[in-house]
Amino acid sequence: MQHTDNDIDELIGKYLAGEATPEESAYIENWQSQNDTNRKYVDQFRTIFVKASAVKEWQEFDTDAAWGKLRSKLHSPKGREVSMPPTQQPQRFLYLKIAASILIVCSISFFIYRGMNAPIKSIEVVAEKQTIGDTLPDGSGVFLNKKTKLTYSYNKKKKSHIVKLKGEAYFNINHQDDKKFLVDAEGVFIRDIGTSFNVTAYPESNTVEVLVEEGEVQFFTEDNAGIHLKAGGKGVYDKKNKTFSIEQPESNVLSYKTKFFSFSNADLISVVEALNHVYDTKIVIGKNLQNCHLTVSFNDEDIHEIAQVIAETLNLKVRETSTEIILEGEGCENQ
């Protein structure tokens, strides 16, 4: 009597489950000893039973669909026919189908679990020659000053958003009470407590500075509890002395982001330094002009227009090269 794959599959299932008759068991043992293909075929079924036996929790699933998928993998494109001794037609073998289905379900669950718990890849934002605004994966806004590198990652186990910063950046945090947002500036940390703040942490600088615009932050290191800063507060960490201090914030700290400058009786050298920190084209002044003072505001104006305003206010002349704007005049010794 000729039988198809379905017959031999069910007979192997009964054999592995210990429910085959002596005649059926003898036949399977003889069949698998005929060649390596048959032996490997039975071994595949045996592997399913061994792995399925380790599953402690049963779930509802479509056994027919799972069984169909498994059979398509076990069989070659051509159907195999085998000769079997006459025997009663066995009922559809449920145990083998359940075992196969459990194995498939567990495999899928494992890969889903691994995918959900895998760490989020780090995201890097770099600003070289110009400022950059961006939104981090958690929804927080960030604005990078020039020569700044930011690397973002999320630790799902600790529920922590971590940003490593080299340079200067402004953060507008999408605050979540159950999750932490931490800025790491080479071992100096700024923890968000629902806020917007600016961090200046260039590697070549001797300090790390934090200015809080809204809310509150904790400014600390692993060895020092540090200080708490509220809106309008500025904190400075001295890298050499490893100390924290609170200082009066300058009026133009955020000018690289807003392009708004406000100077009140400021000496010209300080004005020029603030402008040169933001604009690519630099303003140059001689030593005789450093003592000149200026009270003026600029709101996102072109650097050439700014230079003209300064020159007219202080009765100076403007001379430009391909890379610089030079201010010249008699000086302000009498101011």
The 8 nearest C-alpha neighbors of each residue, nearest first, counted from 0:
[[1, 82, 83, 2, 85, 84, 81, 86],
 [2, 0, 82, 81, 80, 83, 3, 84],
 [1, 3, 81, 6, 80, 82, 0, 4],
 [4, 2, 80, 5, 6, 79, 81, 1],
 [5, 3, 7, 6, 79, 8, 80, 78],
 [4, 6, 8, 3, 7, 9, 2, 10],
 [7, 5, 9, 4, 8, 3, 2, 10],
 [6, 8, 10, 4, 9, 5, 11, 3],
 [9, 7, 5, 11, 10, 6, 4, 12],
 [8, 10, 12, 6, 11, 7, 92, 5],
 [9, 11, 7, 13, 12, 8, 14, 6],
 [12, 10, 14, 8, 9, 13, 7, 15],
 [13, 11, 9, 15, 10, 14, 95, 16],
 [14, 12, 18, 19, 16, 10, 11, 15],
 [13, 15, 19, 11, 17, 12, 16, 24],
 [16, 14, 12, 17, 13, 11, 45, 18],
 [15, 17, 13, 14, 18, 12, 19, 94],
 [18, 16, 14, 15, 19, 13, 12, 20],
 [17, 19, 13, 16, 14, 20, 15, 12],
 [20, 18, 14, 13, 23, 24, 17, 21],
 [19, 21, 23, 22, 24, 18, 14, 25],
 [22, 20, 24, 23, 25, 19, 26, 18],
 [21, 23, 25, 20, 24, 26, 19, 84],
 [24, 22, 26, 20, 25, 21, 19, 27],
 [25, 23, 21, 27, 26, 22, 19, 14],
 [26, 24, 22, 28, 23, 27, 21, 29],
 [25, 27, 23, 29, 24, 28, 30, 22],
 [28, 26, 30, 24, 29, 25, 31, 23],
 [29, 27, 25, 31, 30, 26, 24, 32],
 [28, 30, 26, 32, 27, 31, 25, 33],
 [31, 29, 27, 32, 33, 28, 26, 37],
 [30, 32, 38, 37, 28, 33, 29, 27],
 [33, 31, 29, 30, 34, 28, 38, 37],
 [32, 34, 30, 31, 29, 37, 35, 38],
 [35, 33, 36, 32, 37, 38, 31, 30],
 [34, 36, 38, 37, 39, 33, 32, 31],
 [35, 37, 39, 38, 34, 40, 31, 33],
 [38, 36, 31, 40, 35, 39, 34, 41],
 [37, 39, 31, 35, 41, 40, 36, 42],
 [40, 38, 42, 36, 41, 37, 35, 43],
 [39, 41, 37, 43, 38, 42, 36, 44],
 [40, 42, 44, 38, 43, 39, 45, 37],
 [43, 41, 39, 45, 44, 40, 46, 38],
 [44, 42, 46, 40, 41, 45, 39, 47],
 [43, 45, 47, 41, 42, 46, 48, 40],
 [44, 46, 42, 48, 47, 43, 41, 49],
 [47, 45, 49, 43, 44, 48, 42, 50],
 [46, 48, 44, 50, 45, 49, 51, 99],
 [47, 49, 51, 45, 46, 50, 98, 52],
 [48, 50, 46, 52, 47, 51, 45, 53],
 [51, 49, 47, 52, 53, 48, 46, 102],
 [50, 52, 48, 98, 53, 54, 49, 102],
 [51, 53, 49, 50, 54, 48, 55, 98],
 [54, 52, 51, 50, 55, 49, 48, 56],
 [53, 55, 51, 52, 56, 50, 57, 101],
 [56, 54, 53, 57, 52, 51, 58, 101],
 [55, 57, 54, 58, 53, 101, 105, 59],
 [58, 56, 55, 59, 54, 101, 60, 97],
 [59, 57, 60, 56, 101, 104, 100, 105],
 [58, 60, 57, 61, 62, 101, 100, 104],
 [59, 61, 62, 58, 100, 104, 65, 101],
 [60, 62, 64, 63, 65, 59, 100, 66],
 [63, 61, 65, 64, 100, 66, 60, 96],
 [62, 64, 66, 65, 61, 67, 96, 100],
 [65, 63, 67, 66, 62, 61, 68, 100],
 [66, 64, 100, 62, 68, 67, 63, 69],
 [65, 67, 63, 69, 96, 64, 68, 62],
 [66, 68, 64, 70, 65, 69, 63, 71],
 [69, 67, 65, 71, 66, 70, 64, 72],
 [68, 70, 66, 72, 71, 67, 65, 73],
 [71, 69, 73, 67, 72, 68, 74, 66],
 [70, 72, 68, 69, 74, 73, 67, 75],
 [73, 71, 69, 70, 74, 68, 75, 67],
 [72, 74, 70, 71, 69, 75, 40, 43],
 [75, 73, 71, 72, 70, 76, 78, 77],
 [74, 76, 77, 73, 78, 72, 71, 79],
 [77, 75, 74, 78, 71, 79, 72, 73],
 [78, 76, 75, 79, 74, 80, 4, 71],
 [77, 79, 76, 80, 4, 75, 74, 3],
 [80, 78, 4, 77, 3, 81, 75, 74],
 [79, 81, 3, 2, 4, 78, 1, 82],
 [82, 80, 2, 1, 83, 79, 3, 7],
 [81, 83, 1, 0, 2, 84, 80, 3],
 [84, 82, 0, 85, 81, 1, 2, 26],
 [83, 85, 86, 0, 82, 26, 23, 22],
 [86, 84, 83, 0, 87, 88, 82, 1],
 [87, 85, 84, 88, 83, 89, 23, 22],
 [86, 88, 89, 85, 90, 84, 23, 20],
 [87, 89, 86, 90, 6, 85, 91, 10],
 [90, 88, 87, 91, 9, 92, 10, 6],
 [89, 91, 92, 88, 9, 93, 87, 6],
 [92, 90, 93, 89, 9, 5, 96, 94],
 [91, 93, 9, 94, 90, 95, 12, 96],
 [94, 92, 96, 95, 91, 97, 62, 90],
 [95, 93, 97, 96, 92, 98, 12, 16],
 [94, 96, 98, 97, 93, 12, 92, 99],
 [95, 97, 99, 93, 66, 98, 94, 62],
 [98, 96, 100, 94, 99, 95, 101, 62],
 [99, 97, 95, 101, 51, 100, 96, 48],
 [98, 100, 96, 102, 97, 101, 47, 95],
 [99, 101, 65, 97, 103, 102, 98, 62],
 [102, 100, 104, 98, 103, 99, 105, 97],
 [101, 103, 105, 99, 100, 104, 51, 106],
 [102, 104, 100, 106, 101, 105, 107, 99],
 [105, 103, 101, 107, 106, 102, 100, 108],
 [106, 104, 108, 102, 107, 103, 101, 109],
 [107, 105, 103, 109, 108, 104, 102, 110],
 [106, 108, 104, 110, 109, 105, 111, 103],
 [109, 107, 105, 111, 106, 110, 112, 104],
 [110, 108, 112, 106, 107, 111, 113, 105],
 [109, 111, 113, 107, 112, 108, 114, 106],
 [110, 112, 114, 108, 113, 109, 115, 107],
 [113, 111, 109, 115, 114, 110, 108, 116],
 [112, 114, 110, 116, 111, 115, 117, 109],
 [113, 115, 111, 117, 112, 116, 110, 109],
 [116, 114, 112, 113, 117, 111, 118, 110],
 [117, 115, 113, 114, 112, 118, 155, 156],
 [116, 118, 114, 115, 113, 119, 112, 155],
 [119, 117, 120, 116, 154, 155, 153, 152],
 [120, 118, 153, 121, 152, 117, 154, 155],
 [119, 121, 118, 122, 152, 153, 151, 117],
 [120, 122, 152, 151, 119, 150, 123, 153],
 [123, 121, 151, 150, 120, 152, 124, 149],
 [122, 124, 150, 149, 151, 121, 125, 148],
 [125, 123, 149, 148, 150, 122, 126, 133],
 [124, 126, 148, 147, 149, 127, 123, 146],
 [127, 125, 147, 145, 146, 130, 131, 129],
 [126, 128, 146, 145, 129, 125, 147, 130],
 [129, 127, 145, 126, 146, 130, 279, 144],
 [128, 130, 145, 127, 126, 131, 144, 146],
 [129, 131, 144, 145, 143, 126, 132, 128],
 [132, 130, 143, 142, 126, 133, 129, 144],
 [133, 131, 142, 141, 143, 130, 134, 140],
 [132, 134, 141, 140, 142, 131, 135, 124],
 [135, 133, 140, 139, 141, 138, 136, 132],
 [134, 136, 139, 138, 137, 140, 133, 141],
 [137, 135, 138, 134, 139, 151, 122, 152],
 [138, 136, 135, 139, 173, 160, 134, 153],
 [139, 137, 135, 136, 173, 134, 140, 172],
 [140, 138, 172, 173, 135, 137, 171, 134],
 [141, 139, 134, 171, 170, 133, 135, 172],
 [140, 142, 170, 133, 169, 132, 134, 171],
 [141, 143, 132, 169, 168, 131, 133, 170],
 [144, 142, 168, 131, 130, 167, 147, 132],
 [143, 145, 130, 167, 168, 147, 255, 146],
 [144, 146, 130, 129, 127, 126, 147, 128],
 [147, 145, 127, 126, 166, 144, 128, 148],
 [148, 146, 166, 126, 145, 165, 125, 144],
 [147, 149, 125, 165, 124, 164, 166, 126],
 [148, 150, 164, 124, 163, 123, 125, 165],
 [151, 149, 123, 163, 162, 122, 124, 121],
 [152, 150, 162, 122, 121, 161, 123, 149],
 [153, 151, 121, 161, 160, 119, 122, 162],
 [154, 152, 160, 159, 155, 161, 119, 118],
 [155, 153, 159, 157, 158, 156, 160, 118],
 [154, 156, 158, 157, 153, 159, 118, 116],
 [157, 155, 158, 154, 159, 116, 153, 118],
 [156, 158, 159, 154, 155, 178, 179, 153],
 [159, 157, 155, 178, 156, 154, 179, 160],
 [158, 160, 179, 154, 157, 178, 153, 180],
 [159, 161, 153, 180, 179, 152, 181, 154],
 [162, 160, 181, 152, 151, 182, 153, 180],
 [161, 163, 151, 182, 150, 183, 181, 164],
 [164, 162, 183, 150, 149, 182, 184, 151],
 [163, 165, 149, 184, 148, 183, 162, 166],
 [166, 164, 148, 201, 147, 200, 202, 184],
 [165, 167, 147, 201, 200, 199, 146, 164],
 [168, 166, 199, 144, 198, 200, 147, 143],
 [169, 167, 143, 142, 198, 197, 144, 170],
 [168, 170, 197, 142, 141, 196, 198, 143],
 [171, 169, 141, 196, 195, 172, 140, 197],
 [172, 170, 195, 140, 139, 141, 194, 173],
 [173, 171, 139, 174, 170, 194, 195, 140],
 [172, 174, 139, 138, 175, 171, 137, 140],
 [173, 175, 193, 172, 176, 194, 192, 191],
 [176, 174, 178, 177, 173, 179, 193, 180],
 [177, 175, 178, 174, 179, 193, 192, 180],
 [178, 176, 175, 179, 158, 174, 159, 157],
 [179, 177, 158, 175, 176, 159, 180, 160],
 [180, 178, 159, 160, 181, 158, 177, 191],
 [179, 181, 160, 191, 159, 190, 161, 178],
 [180, 182, 190, 161, 189, 160, 162, 179],
 [183, 181, 162, 189, 188, 163, 161, 184],
 [182, 184, 163, 188, 187, 185, 186, 162],
 [183, 185, 187, 164, 186, 163, 188, 200],
 [186, 184, 187, 183, 163, 164, 165, 202],
 [185, 187, 184, 183, 188, 220, 221, 219],
 [186, 188, 220, 184, 185, 183, 219, 189],
 [189, 187, 183, 219, 182, 220, 218, 184],
 [188, 190, 218, 182, 217, 181, 216, 191],
 [191, 189, 181, 217, 216, 180, 188, 182],
 [190, 192, 216, 180, 193, 194, 181, 189],
 [191, 193, 216, 215, 194, 190, 214, 217],
 [194, 192, 174, 214, 191, 215, 172, 195],
 [193, 195, 214, 213, 215, 172, 192, 191],
 [196, 194, 171, 213, 170, 212, 172, 211],
 [195, 197, 211, 212, 170, 210, 169, 194],
 [196, 198, 169, 210, 209, 168, 170, 211],
 [199, 197, 209, 168, 167, 208, 200, 169],
 [198, 200, 167, 208, 207, 166, 201, 209],
 [201, 199, 207, 166, 165, 167, 184, 198],
 [200, 202, 166, 204, 165, 203, 199, 167],
 [203, 201, 204, 200, 165, 166, 205, 185],
 [202, 204, 201, 205, 200, 206, 166, 165],
 [205, 203, 201, 206, 202, 200, 207, 238],
 [206, 204, 238, 237, 203, 239, 207, 202],
 [207, 205, 237, 236, 204, 238, 208, 235],
 [206, 208, 200, 236, 199, 235, 237, 209],
 [209, 207, 235, 199, 234, 198, 206, 236],
 [208, 210, 198, 234, 233, 197, 199, 211],
 [209, 211, 233, 197, 196, 232, 212, 234],
 [212, 210, 196, 230, 231, 232, 213, 229],
 [211, 213, 230, 196, 195, 231, 210, 214],
 [214, 212, 230, 195, 194, 211, 215, 196],
 [215, 213, 194, 230, 193, 229, 195, 192],
 [214, 216, 229, 192, 228, 194, 230, 193],
 [217, 215, 191, 192, 228, 190, 227, 218],
 [216, 218, 227, 190, 189, 226, 219, 228],
 [217, 219, 189, 226, 225, 188, 227, 216],
 [220, 218, 225, 224, 188, 223, 187, 217],
 [221, 219, 187, 223, 222, 188, 186, 224],
 [220, 222, 223, 219, 224, 186, 187, 188],
 [223, 221, 220, 224, 219, 225, 241, 187],
 [222, 224, 220, 225, 221, 219, 242, 241],
 [225, 223, 219, 220, 226, 222, 221, 218],
 [224, 226, 219, 223, 218, 243, 220, 227],
 [225, 227, 218, 217, 228, 219, 224, 243],
 [228, 226, 217, 216, 218, 229, 215, 225],
 [227, 229, 216, 232, 215, 217, 226, 211],
 [228, 230, 215, 232, 214, 211, 231, 216],
 [229, 231, 213, 211, 212, 214, 232, 215],
 [232, 230, 212, 211, 229, 233, 210, 213],
 [233, 231, 229, 228, 230, 211, 210, 234],
 [232, 234, 210, 248, 246, 209, 245, 247],
 [233, 235, 245, 209, 208, 244, 246, 210],
 [236, 234, 208, 244, 243, 207, 245, 237],
 [235, 237, 243, 207, 206, 242, 238, 208],
 [236, 238, 206, 241, 242, 240, 239, 205],
 [239, 237, 241, 205, 206, 240, 236, 242],
 [238, 240, 241, 237, 205, 242, 206, 236],
 [239, 241, 242, 237, 238, 236, 243, 205],
 [242, 240, 238, 237, 239, 236, 243, 223],
 [241, 243, 237, 240, 236, 244, 238, 225],
 [244, 242, 236, 235, 225, 237, 234, 241],
 [243, 245, 235, 234, 246, 236, 242, 226],
 [246, 244, 234, 233, 235, 243, 247, 232],
 [247, 245, 233, 248, 234, 244, 235, 232],
 [246, 248, 233, 249, 245, 232, 234, 231],
 [249, 247, 233, 246, 250, 232, 210, 231],
 [250, 248, 251, 252, 247, 233, 246, 253],
 [249, 251, 252, 248, 261, 260, 262, 253],
 [252, 250, 254, 253, 249, 260, 261, 273],
 [251, 253, 254, 249, 250, 255, 248, 210],
 [254, 252, 255, 256, 251, 257, 197, 258],
 [253, 255, 258, 257, 251, 256, 259, 252],
 [254, 256, 277, 253, 258, 257, 144, 276],
 [255, 257, 254, 253, 258, 142, 144, 130],
 [258, 256, 254, 259, 255, 253, 299, 298],
 [259, 257, 299, 254, 255, 256, 298, 260],
 [258, 260, 298, 257, 254, 297, 299, 261],
 [261, 259, 297, 296, 251, 254, 298, 258],
 [260, 262, 296, 295, 297, 250, 251, 263],
 [261, 263, 294, 295, 265, 296, 264, 260],
 [264, 262, 294, 265, 293, 295, 261, 292],
 [263, 265, 294, 293, 292, 262, 266, 295],
 [266, 264, 292, 293, 263, 262, 267, 294],
 [265, 267, 292, 291, 268, 269, 290, 293],
 [268, 266, 270, 291, 269, 289, 292, 271],
 [267, 269, 289, 271, 270, 266, 272, 290],
 [270, 268, 272, 267, 271, 266, 273, 265],
 [271, 269, 267, 273, 268, 272, 274, 266],
 [270, 272, 274, 268, 273, 269, 275, 267],
 [271, 273, 269, 275, 274, 270, 276, 268],
 [274, 272, 276, 270, 271, 275, 269, 277],
 [273, 275, 271, 276, 277, 272, 278, 270],
 [276, 274, 272, 281, 278, 277, 273, 271],
 [275, 277, 273, 274, 272, 278, 255, 279],
 [276, 278, 255, 275, 274, 279, 273, 254],
 [279, 277, 275, 280, 274, 276, 281, 302],
 [278, 280, 281, 277, 275, 276, 128, 129],
 [279, 281, 278, 323, 322, 282, 324, 275],
 [282, 280, 323, 275, 279, 324, 283, 278],
 [281, 283, 324, 325, 323, 271, 275, 284],
 [282, 284, 325, 324, 326, 281, 323, 285],
 [285, 283, 326, 325, 288, 327, 286, 282],
 [284, 286, 287, 288, 289, 283, 327, 326],
 [287, 285, 288, 289, 284, 290, 330, 268],
 [286, 288, 330, 285, 289, 331, 290, 329],
 [289, 287, 330, 286, 291, 290, 285, 331],
 [288, 290, 268, 286, 267, 291, 287, 266],
 [291, 289, 288, 266, 331, 292, 267, 332],
 [290, 292, 331, 267, 288, 266, 289, 334],
 [293, 291, 266, 265, 264, 267, 290, 294],
 [292, 294, 264, 265, 295, 266, 267, 263],
 [295, 293, 263, 264, 262, 265, 292, 296],
 [294, 296, 262, 261, 293, 263, 297, 260],
 [295, 297, 261, 260, 262, 298, 294, 259],
 [298, 296, 260, 259, 300, 299, 261, 295],
 [297, 299, 259, 300, 258, 260, 296, 257],
 [300, 298, 258, 259, 297, 301, 257, 260],
 [301, 299, 298, 297, 302, 305, 304, 258],
 [300, 302, 304, 303, 305, 299, 306, 278],
 [301, 303, 305, 304, 306, 300, 278, 280],
 [304, 302, 306, 305, 301, 307, 324, 300],
 [303, 305, 307, 301, 306, 302, 308, 300],
 [306, 304, 302, 308, 303, 307, 301, 309],
 [305, 307, 303, 309, 304, 308, 310, 302],
 [306, 308, 310, 304, 305, 309, 311, 303],
 [309, 307, 305, 311, 310, 306, 312, 304],
 [308, 310, 312, 306, 307, 311, 313, 305],
 [311, 309, 315, 307, 313, 308, 312, 314],
 [310, 312, 314, 308, 309, 313, 307, 315],
 [311, 313, 309, 310, 314, 308, 315, 293],
 [314, 312, 310, 315, 311, 309, 291, 293],
 [315, 313, 311, 310, 312, 316, 328, 309],
 [316, 314, 310, 328, 313, 327, 311, 326],
 [315, 317, 327, 326, 310, 328, 318, 314],
 [318, 316, 326, 325, 327, 319, 310, 315],
 [317, 319, 325, 324, 326, 316, 320, 327],
 [318, 320, 324, 323, 325, 317, 321, 322],
 [319, 321, 323, 322, 324, 318, 325, 280],
 [320, 322, 323, 319, 324, 280, 281, 318],
 [321, 323, 320, 280, 281, 324, 319, 279],
 [324, 322, 281, 320, 280, 319, 282, 321],
 [323, 325, 319, 282, 318, 283, 281, 320],
 [324, 326, 283, 318, 317, 282, 319, 284],
 [327, 325, 317, 284, 316, 283, 315, 318],
 [328, 326, 316, 315, 325, 317, 284, 285],
 [329, 327, 315, 330, 316, 326, 314, 288],
 [328, 330, 331, 287, 327, 288, 315, 314],
 [331, 329, 288, 287, 328, 332, 291, 290],
 [330, 332, 291, 333, 334, 290, 288, 287],
 [333, 331, 334, 330, 290, 291, 287, 288],
 [332, 334, 331, 330, 291, 290, 329, 292],
 [333, 331, 332, 291, 292, 290, 330, 266]]
